[in-house]
Amino acid sequence: MAPATPQPDLAQEAGPPPRTIGALVKAYIALTKPRIIELLLITTLPVMFLAARGLPDPWLAIATLVFGTLSAGSANALNCYIDRDIDAAMRRTRRRPLARHQVSPRGALVFGVALGAISTAGLGLTVNWLAALLSLAANLFYVFVYSMYLKRRTAQNVVWGGIAGCMPVLIGWAGITGGLDWAPVVLFGVVFFWTPPHTWTLAMRYREDYAAASVPMLPVVATERRVVLESIAYTWATVLCSLLLWPVAGTTLLYPVVALALGAACLWEVHRLLGRVNAGKTGVALRPMRFFHWSNAYLALLFLTVAIDSLLV
């Protein structure tokens, strides 16, 4: 493995509590992890197009996205509260508000619970109660099953914990139709299989961080070869699952053609990662972040294609 990167002094990373209202608001917004929420919205909105077979009702779509955002923000804020010790120990997360003492633990807890209550009630009253219950289930699963149990106990944490990140697909569909069908289940599967290799390649880059925080991510407890081989298996499952949407949802030919091209590019990149392992490269020389960024683009473009294809049916 590559030599460990020197860790900065915690005292240098920590900052004083925000002195202005604007800075305090910014700190609370940071608790919601906006960049993660962006990824969830990328999977939610296209499914609403698919469910509506075209443009969804704008007010229904806006309500689903707004309250869905609040729900995801609630789960992320509560995750920050639970993981504040881990965040303080990891170089990648030491600038989060709780790690820098910009927000009190009690403030983060109250904020997260309040967002969860508002989002559940908002979805129920403005969209439908199925969408609200699915959102609440995702929130509770992420907080209690993943954050409080799986993350610190098993290397399969992101495999099963990733279920929470798949739920926006079901929520988006339920928001439009008031029910569920096989099409959102297929896309749920796509996100489920996509999550482990996406997360593991990031964890390969920050392996020392996770090890220092005693988080048993797969790259911490397994060899790089095993991590890459499992990533290949999950990537193949992702691509094959994505192709099921064509017969299940009755898409045009645009979707399977683009899904196949995107899948081939992703498979090429993950097999190149195996090639670097076979060549004896290790640590940062493996360049695992190449696949991490590729997988981000893959998911975004795949779901964008779902939306575009829905307008062509």
Disulfide bonds with the S-S distance in Angstrom:
none
